[in-house]
């Protein structure tokens, strides 16, 4: 199976990259290209929706790390949402499951984004 990539704008200044299929050495270039478009936008939050991601390799992990680094360099964040059990296991193995950037569902993500915005409004 190949990788289907869809970029959605569900919230202002937030781009969600929805992944379905396999993120491996064969699909990493297409993924990097889609993420490059997001990095060229004014988005400050990049969300990777992993609910449809069936498989990930080290090439896929490298691409996600590059995207996280690219967002951090411009003062933004890259967040992981809805990992499938098998992808969660890979994230656990390589210890990238930073609790501040991994959300099990949209409600957790919305709560985090709400708290971030409240901090900015309050000047924290």
WOMOLIN-V87825 format. One record per pair of residues at least 4 apart in sequence whose ideal C-beta (glycine too) atoms are under 7 Angstrom apart, sorted by the first residue. I is the first residue (numbers start at 0). J is the second residue. Records with the same first field share a line. If there is no record, write none. Layout:
I = J, J
//
This chain:
0 = 20, 21, 53
1 = 20, 26
2 = 18, 20, 21, 22, 26, 29, 30
3 = 19, 20
4 = 16, 18, 29, 30, 33
5 = 17
6 = 14, 16, 33, 37
7 = 15, 17
8 = 13, 14
9 = 13, 15
10 = 112
12 = 41, 42, 43, 44
13 = 42, 44, 46
14 = 37, 40, 42, 45
15 = 46, 48
16 = 33, 34, 37, 45, 47, 48
17 = 48, 51
18 = 22, 47, 48, 49, 51, 52
19 = 51, 52
20 = 53
21 = 26, 53, 54
22 = 26, 27, 30, 52, 55, 59
23 = 27, 54, 56, 58, 59
24 = 56, 58
26 = 30
27 = 31, 58, 59, 62
28 = 32
29 = 33
30 = 34, 62
31 = 35, 62
34 = 38, 66
35 = 39
36 = 40
37 = 42, 45
38 = 69
42 = 75
43 = 75
44 = 75, 76, 78, 112
45 = 66, 70, 75, 77
46 = 78, 80, 108
47 = 63, 77, 79, 80
48 = 80, 81
49 = 79, 80, 81, 82, 83, 86
50 = 81, 83
52 = 83, 86
53 = 83
54 = 85
55 = 59, 60, 86, 89
57 = 61
58 = 62
59 = 63
60 = 64, 93
61 = 65
62 = 66
63 = 67
64 = 68
65 = 69
66 = 70, 77
67 = 71, 77
68 = 72
70 = 75, 76, 77
71 = 75
76 = 100
77 = 100
78 = 100, 102, 108
79 = 100, 101, 102
80 = 102, 108
81 = 103, 104
82 = 86, 87, 90
83 = 87
84 = 88
86 = 90
87 = 91
88 = 92
89 = 93
90 = 95, 96
91 = 96
96 = 101
97 = 101
102 = 107, 108, 111
103 = 107
105 = 109
106 = 110
107 = 111
108 = 112
109 = 113
110 = 114
111 = 115
112 = 116
113 = 117
114 = 118
115 = 119
116 = 120
117 = 121
118 = 123
//
